[in-house]
Amino acid sequence: MSVDQPTADHPFFWAVGIEDTNIGWPLRGSGEFLDEYASTDHYAQWREDFDRVVEVGATTVRYGLPWYRVNPAPGQWDWAWADEVIRYAVVDLGLDLILDLVHYGTPSWLEGSFTDPGYPVAVAEYAGAVAARYDGLVNKFTPLNEPLVTASFTGARAIWPPYESGDAGWARVIVGVSAGIQSAIKAIRAAQPSAIIAHVEATHVWETEDADLIAHRDTLRLRNFLPTDLVLGRVTSDHALYPWLIEMGIAPSMLASFQEPCPVPDLIGVNFYPELSCRELVNIDGQPVGVAFNGWDAGLRQVTEEFWERYRIPVFVSETAVEGEAEHLSSWIDAVKSLATSMRADGIDLRGVTWWPLFDFVDWSWGSGGGVVEEFYTRVDGVISPVIPPPPSAGIAAYFRRMGLWTLEENAGSISRVHTSAAATFELAARSPLQRLDEERAN
């Protein structure tokens, strides 16, 4: 398959994202809200942060709206902040926004959150209102970021509301968020018939050397695609996970409802972090756990190819980054640029790459009072252990995740951004021949 025509019609874009996790409830263990815009002081520095997007050469931004602030009560709307931000980014700076509508949390008035029977209707009302209000300014939308991570944190492990647990909780959340994605897509398209829907999913590479864990590995590989299969109406009675969903208590009538016609997303975004998204299954105290390993560019190629081959919907890397010193970040930027060129040459309709985040974010365990939130284990000097965060007494700076093109620094209660050499590396990539190649093909 040739990519000449698709890439000529759709020039390759370099994007950045601003970490926008927002849980509109006080969390167990801390009583605090988890809102990354507040933690990183983005609410006060949003103009300067968008200026940094332009400085680094990105043309597109994955950017979230905090649902709980925009829609603080049923039928009530507060657009003041969002109006100002979107107008500055789009009109003043000329940026293209992919609006991230739900990023792991719902407003607290939705009592059951993602498993509330009213969730699909509520999220559709919200999505349709956003699309209608910003028609002419924004035409790209992500209904919900990462169904798989949402189900892990809110469904399987009771880290965030609705605090479900176990496989049955995971299944309930997956079905709830997938139904919400379908209803949100329909509402967006009703408000903006030509809107572009970017369905964004977390990706995982699962491996194991333990023969007893092969069946579990294979199930996890199937689960990688379950939310997208649901959204696209592919989970019929002959789907490999259909019997399991029924066993988990999902009603056949609920699964049948996904077969009703739903607009197909225009893009599929793959979120991949080479040092976090690849997991080796090992047995710890009789339980299978995933130990993170570095899959580097081979891992990114694998997950991108898998989503492209399975769905044949244009793909983009909707999140990627590594953690550490600026030189390490720069090496990953260079690797991704080279890989993008290679994949496009091989016929994969890859539309763009997003560095996430533009600046460091605050580890989610901070919002949980220092509690362990990550599902994966790490291996350090051969020793496997869960990810243990620092104590809250160490202060917020101890929770900064060094993945941004700008690093965060905390001083006397204020948080500043510090430019790194990785930002210059990204800028070079964003203004590189990979983007001009499309323009040359179009002429």
C-alpha positions in Angstrom: 0.0 0.0 0.0 1.4 3.4 -0.9 1.1 6.3 1.6 1.8 9.0 -1.0 -1.8 10.1 -1.3 -2.8 10.0 2.4 0.3 11.9 3.5 0.0 14.4 0.7 -3.6 15.1 1.8 -2.7 15.1 5.5 0.7 16.6 6.2 2.6 15.0 9.1 2.3 17.0 12.3 4.5 17.4 15.4 2.4 17.9 18.5 2.9 18.4 22.2 0.6 17.7 25.0 0.0 19.3 28.4 -0.6 16.8 31.1 -4.3 17.3 32.1 -5.3 14.5 34.4 -8.3 15.8 36.4 -10.4 13.8 38.9 -13.3 16.0 40.0 -13.6 14.2 43.4 -11.7 14.4 46.7 -9.6 11.3 46.6 -9.4 8.6 49.2 -6.2 8.8 51.3 -5.8 12.6 50.8 -9.1 14.3 50.5 -7.5 16.3 47.7 -8.5 16.8 44.1 -6.1 15.5 41.4 -5.9 18.2 38.9 -2.6 18.5 37.0 -3.3 22.0 35.8 -3.5 23.1 39.5 -0.5 21.0 40.6 1.8 22.4 37.8 0.4 25.9 38.1 -0.9 25.8 34.5 -4.0 27.7 35.5 -1.8 30.7 36.3 0.7 30.2 33.5 -1.4 29.0 30.6 -0.5 31.8 28.3 3.2 31.3 28.7 2.8 27.6 28.3 1.1 28.0 24.9 3.8 30.4 24.0 6.3 27.6 24.7 4.3 25.4 22.3 5.0 27.9 19.5 8.6 28.3 20.6 9.3 24.5 20.3 7.9 24.4 16.7 4.8 22.3 17.4 1.7 23.0 15.2 -0.8 20.9 17.2 -1.6 20.5 20.9 -3.4 17.8 22.7 -5.1 19.8 25.3 -7.7 18.9 27.9 -10.7 20.6 29.4 -11.4 19.9 33.1 -15.0 18.5 32.8 -15.7 19.1 36.5 -14.9 22.8 36.2 -16.7 23.4 32.8 -19.8 21.5 33.9 -19.9 21.9 37.7 -23.5 20.7 38.1 -26.1 19.0 35.8 -27.1 21.5 33.2 -24.8 24.2 34.5 -21.9 25.5 32.4 -18.9 27.7 33.1 -17.1 28.6 29.9 -15.2 31.7 31.0 -11.7 30.1 31.5 -12.0 27.7 28.5 -13.2 30.5 26.2 -10.2 32.6 27.0 -7.7 29.7 26.7 -9.0 28.4 23.4 -9.2 31.8 21.8 -5.6 32.6 22.7 -4.3 29.2 21.5 -6.3 29.1 18.3 -6.9 32.7 17.2 -3.8 34.5 18.7 -1.2 31.8 18.2 -2.7 29.8 15.3 -2.4 26.4 17.0 -4.5 23.4 16.1 -6.1 21.8 19.2 -7.1 18.2 19.8 -9.5 18.7 22.7 -9.2 16.0 25.3 -12.6 15.8 26.9 -12.3 13.2 29.6 -9.0 12.4 31.2 -9.6 9.7 33.9 -12.3 11.6 35.8 -15.9 12.8 35.9 -17.6 15.5 37.9 -18.6 14.3 41.4 -22.3 15.0 40.7 -22.2 11.9 38.5 -22.4 9.6 41.5 -21.3 6.4 39.9 -18.7 8.0 37.7 -17.9 5.8 34.7 -20.2 3.0 35.9 -23.1 5.4 36.6 -26.1 4.4 34.3 -26.3 8.1 33.4 -22.7 8.4 32.3 -23.2 7.9 28.5 -25.9 10.6 28.4 -23.9 13.0 30.6 -20.7 12.7 28.7 -22.6 13.1 25.4 -24.3 16.3 26.6 -20.9 17.6 27.7 -19.1 16.6 24.4 -21.9 18.0 22.3 -21.9 21.3 24.2 -18.1 21.7 23.8 -18.3 20.9 20.1 -21.1 23.3 19.5 -19.5 26.1 21.5 -16.1 25.9 19.7 -17.4 25.2 16.2 -15.2 27.2 13.9 -12.3 27.2 16.4 -11.7 23.5 17.2 -12.7 20.5 15.1 -10.6 17.7 16.6 -11.8 15.9 19.7 -10.7 12.9 21.9 -13.8 11.7 23.7 -11.8 9.9 26.4 -8.1 9.4 26.9 -6.9 5.8 27.5 -9.8 3.5 28.3 -7.3 0.8 29.4 -5.6 3.0 32.0 -9.0 4.4 33.1 -10.2 0.9 33.8 -7.0 -0.1 35.6 -7.1 2.9 38.0 -10.9 3.2 38.5 -12.1 -0.3 37.8 -9.5 -3.0 38.7 -7.5 -1.3 41.5 -9.8 1.2 43.2 -7.3 4.1 43.0 -9.8 6.7 41.6 -13.6 6.9 41.5 -15.8 4.9 41.1 -13.4 2.7 43.1 -14.4 -0.6 41.5 -12.0 -3.5 41.9 -11.1 -6.8 40.4 -11.7 -8.2 36.9 -15.5 -7.6 37.2 -14.8 -3.9 38.1 -12.4 -3.6 35.2 -15.1 -5.0 32.8 -17.8 -2.7 34.2 -15.6 0.4 33.6 -14.5 -0.7 30.2 -18.1 -1.2 29.1 -19.1 2.2 30.7 -16.3 4.2 29.1 -16.7 2.5 25.7 -20.5 3.3 25.7 -19.6 6.9 26.7 -17.1 7.2 23.8 -19.8 6.0 21.3 -22.4 8.5 22.7 -19.8 11.3 22.8 -18.8 10.7 19.1 -22.5 10.8 18.1 -23.0 14.1 20.0 -19.9 15.7 18.6 -20.8 14.8 15.0 -24.3 16.1 15.6 -22.9 19.4 16.6 -20.1 19.4 14.0 -20.7 17.0 11.1 -17.1 17.4 9.8 -15.4 17.0 13.2 -12.4 14.8 13.4 -12.5 12.2 16.2 -9.2 11.0 17.6 -9.7 7.9 19.6 -6.7 7.6 22.0 -5.6 4.4 23.7 -2.8 3.3 26.0 -0.7 0.6 24.4 1.2 -2.3 26.0 3.7 -4.9 24.9 3.3 -8.0 27.0 6.0 -10.7 27.2 6.8 -13.6 29.5 9.4 -16.3 29.9 7.2 -18.2 32.3 5.2 -21.0 30.5 2.6 -20.9 33.2 1.8 -17.3 32.4 1.5 -17.6 28.6 -2.3 -17.9 28.7 -2.5 -14.8 30.9 -0.2 -12.9 28.5 -2.4 -13.8 25.6 -5.5 -12.6 27.4 -3.8 -9.3 28.2 -2.8 -8.9 24.6 -6.5 -9.4 23.6 -7.5 -6.8 26.2 -5.2 -4.2 24.5 -7.9 -4.0 21.8 -11.2 -4.6 23.7 -12.2 -1.0 24.2 -11.6 -0.1 20.6 -13.4 -3.3 19.5 -16.4 -2.3 21.6 -16.5 1.3 20.2 -16.3 -0.1 16.7 -19.0 -2.6 17.3 -16.7 -5.6 16.9 -17.6 -7.4 20.1 -20.1 -9.9 18.9 -20.8 -13.4 20.3 -17.8 -14.8 18.3 -15.3 -12.3 19.8 -12.7 -14.0 21.9 -13.5 -12.0 25.0 -17.3 -12.1 24.7 -17.7 -15.1 27.0 -15.4 -13.6 29.6 -17.4 -10.3 29.6 -20.6 -12.3 30.2 -18.9 -14.2 33.0 -17.9 -10.8 34.5 -21.6 -9.9 34.7 -22.0 -7.8 31.5 -25.5 -8.3 30.1 -25.7 -9.6 26.6 -28.2 -6.8 25.9 -25.5 -4.3 26.9 -23.0 -5.8 24.5 -25.6 -5.9 21.8 -26.2 -2.2 22.1 -22.6 -1.6 20.8 -23.8 -3.0 17.5 -26.0 0.1 16.8 -24.4 2.3 14.1 -21.8 4.6 15.4 -19.5 7.0 13.4 -16.0 5.5 13.0 -13.1 7.6 14.5 -11.0 9.4 12.0 -7.7 8.8 13.8 -6.5 6.3 16.4 -3.9 7.6 18.8 -1.4 5.2 20.4 0.1 6.3 23.7 3.5 4.6 24.2 6.3 5.2 26.7 9.2 2.9 25.8 10.3 2.4 29.5 6.8 2.0 30.9 4.5 0.5 28.3 6.4 -2.7 27.8 5.9 -5.3 30.6 7.3 -8.7 31.3 5.0 -11.0 33.2 6.5 -12.7 36.2 5.1 -14.6 39.2 5.4 -12.8 42.5 3.9 -14.6 45.5 1.6 -16.6 43.3 0.3 -13.5 41.4 1.3 -12.4 37.9 2.7 -8.9 37.8 4.1 -6.8 35.0 7.7 -5.7 35.2 8.5 -2.7 33.0 11.3 -3.1 30.5 12.6 -0.8 27.8 11.1 -1.7 24.5 12.5 1.4 22.7 11.6 2.0 19.1 10.9 -1.7 18.4 8.1 -1.5 21.0 6.6 1.6 19.4 6.8 0.1 15.9 5.0 -3.1 17.3 2.1 -1.3 18.9 1.6 1.1 16.0 1.6 -1.7 13.4 -0.8 -3.7 15.5 -3.4 -0.9 15.7 -2.9 0.0 12.0 -3.2 -3.6 10.8 -6.2 -4.4 13.0 -8.3 -1.3 12.2 -6.9 0.3 9.1 -7.7 3.7 10.5 -5.0 6.4 10.2 -2.8 6.4 13.3 -0.7 8.9 15.2 1.5 8.7 18.2 -0.7 10.6 20.7 1.7 10.4 23.6 5.3 9.4 24.0 8.3 10.4 26.2 11.1 9.0 28.3 12.2 10.1 31.8 15.6 11.4 32.8 18.2 13.9 31.7 17.7 16.1 28.6 20.2 14.0 26.6 18.1 10.9 27.2 14.9 12.7 26.0 16.8 14.0 22.9 17.8 10.4 22.0 14.2 9.3 22.1 13.1 12.3 19.9 15.7 11.3 17.4 14.7 7.6 17.5 11.0 8.5 17.0 11.7 10.8 14.1 13.7 8.0 12.4 11.0 5.4 13.2 8.2 7.6 11.9 10.0 8.0 8.6 10.5 4.3 8.3 7.0 3.3 9.2 5.5 5.8 6.7 7.8 4.4 4.0 6.5 0.9 4.9 2.9 1.9 4.2 1.6 2.7 7.7 -0.6 5.8 7.5 1.1 7.6 10.4 -0.1 11.2 10.6 1.9 12.6 13.5 3.8 12.4 16.8 3.0 14.0 20.1 5.6 14.6 22.9 3.8 14.3 26.2 4.3 16.3 28.3 5.5 19.7 27.2 6.7 20.3 30.7 7.1 17.9 33.6 4.1 16.8 35.5 3.4 15.8 39.1 3.3 12.1 39.8 -0.2 10.9 40.5 0.7 9.5 43.9 1.0 13.1 45.2 -2.8 13.4 44.8 -3.3 10.1 46.7 -1.2 11.3 49.7 1.8 9.4 48.7 0.0 6.1 48.1 1.2 3.6 45.6 -0.8 4.0 42.4 1.2 2.4 39.6 0.2 -1.1 38.4 3.6 -2.1 37.1 6.8 -3.2 39.0 10.4 -2.2 38.2 13.6 -4.2 38.1 16.6 -2.4 39.5 19.9 -4.4 39.7 17.9 -7.6 39.3 15.6 -6.8 42.1 11.9 -6.6 41.3 9.7 -4.3 43.4 6.6 -2.1 43.1 7.0 1.6 42.5 7.2 3.3 45.9 6.7 7.0 45.9 8.5 9.4 48.3 6.7 10.5 51.5 4.5 13.5 51.1 6.7 15.3 53.6 9.4 15.4 50.9 7.3 18.1 49.2 5.8 18.4 45.7 9.2 18.8 44.0 10.0 15.2 44.9 7.1 14.1 42.7 8.1 15.9 39.6 8.4 13.5 36.7 11.3 14.5 34.5 9.7 13.9 31.1 9.1 17.4 29.8 10.9 19.5 27.3 10.8 22.1 30.1 11.5 20.9 33.6 9.6 22.1 36.7 11.3 23.8 39.6 9.7 24.6 42.9 10.8 27.6 44.9 9.0 29.0 48.0 5.7 27.6 46.8 5.9 28.7 43.2 6.5 26.5 40.2 8.6 27.6 37.3 9.6 26.1 33.9 13.2 25.7 32.8 14.1 25.2 29.2 16.2 22.1 28.4 18.2 21.1 25.4 15.6 18.5 24.6 13.3 21.3 23.6 15.8 22.4 21.0 16.0 18.8 19.7 12.2 18.6 19.4 12.2 21.9 17.6 14.7 20.6 15.1 12.6 17.5 14.5 9.4 19.6 14.2 10.9 21.8 11.5 12.6 18.9 9.8 12.3 17.4 6.3 9.8 14.8 7.6 7.2 17.5 7.5 8.4 19.0 4.3 8.3 15.6 2.6 4.5 15.8 2.5 4.6 19.3 1.0 6.9 18.1 -1.7 4.7 15.1 -2.6 1.7 17.4 -2.8 3.4 19.7 -5.4 
